[in-house]
Amino acid sequence: MSTAFAMPGLSEALITMSERQLFASRDLAQTRSLVGTVMKPHDLQVRGSGQQVNARMHHMAFGGVSLNRLKYGADVEIEPGPLGDFYLVQMPLDGHALITSGTQRVGSNPDVASVLSPCDSTVMHWSGDCDQLMVRIDRLLVDRAAGALSGRLEPETIRFQLGFRWRECPPWRCLVQYLNDCASHPFDPCQYRLLVAHLEQMVVATLLAAQPHDMRQPDTVRCTAVLPRHVKRVQEFLRANAGEPVSADQMALVAGVSLRSLYAGFKEYCGVSPMQYLRTLRLDGARQALLSEPNCHIATIAMRWGFAHLGRFSVEYKERFGESPSQSLRRR
């Protein structure tokens, strides 16, 4: 069975996704159970007599983020209650849905997505032709980022505005297209953990910037609150974890200050941002691998150290070391 993640108006290409199909089923109980393995256990009922589900679901996970496509093939009522441990962005490609979440309610269609927050009890009615593309995001990823941005250093659960006119938001559209492209090609998230971590952060940051929410404003912190010892603490952490996924909120927790203060301190003390400092460490790691590992390939080394764009990697590498990656490879 050949199916696709298709996004009308975003891409002219119809990308075959049969290898990402999780299931196809006409059994209501089986459909409920299999969707629940990706989302959460929920109540699922067919609305109206004489209808039968003809469901299919595609799924691709990128760490704490997953891209999903789901169609039930019948008018259904879905009652997941509070989502609990994840946020969910639902974008109909066809059909429509009526979503009630907490005190908010929205009629969702191909122009209007719904953004479900984890603490709000949710009930949904999907039309029989409703075909939804969904981005599931682990709650902790969002809550950590919100807490770090607010300057409170602890995870902070937020509530998004339910209705989201996603097609009018170029950054989110580009992000969804990028996820779609990643899902359409062979990709082993376990092999490229740094890229997966970057993708997680990109999804969270884009959603926080694109969709209104109730996150509190950051506390006012004087730049003098960031002392050299805080910056040095983060430097040591980054040197010890350059080959591991590192997020901005992790660095803020290590430093014990808000992101705003951490970045201000790094700029003043090091002349670069923490992420730029980390990128330099990863360039150093890539160089060491090129000079010491037998039978290595430049592309493999670059991706292992979190550089997805080989052209940009080569430029940055040459700027730092005065020679290209291929020249370093020949010097072994």
Secondary structure, DSSP 8 states (H G I E B T S, - for coil): ---B---TTT-S---B-GGGEEEEES-HHHHHHHHHHHS---EEEE-STT----EEEEEEEETTEEEEEEE-SS-EEEEEEE--SEEEEEEEEES-EEEEETTEEEEEBTTBEEEE-TTSEEEEEE-TT-EEEEEEEEHHHHHHHHHHHHT-SS-----B-SEE-GGG-HHHHHHHHHHHHHHTS---TTT-HHHHHHHHHHHHHHHHHHS-B---------GGG--HHHHHHHHHHHHHSTTS---HHHHHHHHTS-HHHHHHHHHHHHSS-HHHHHHHHHHHHHHHHHHH-TT--HHHHHHHTT---HHHHHHHHHHHHSS-HHHHHHT-
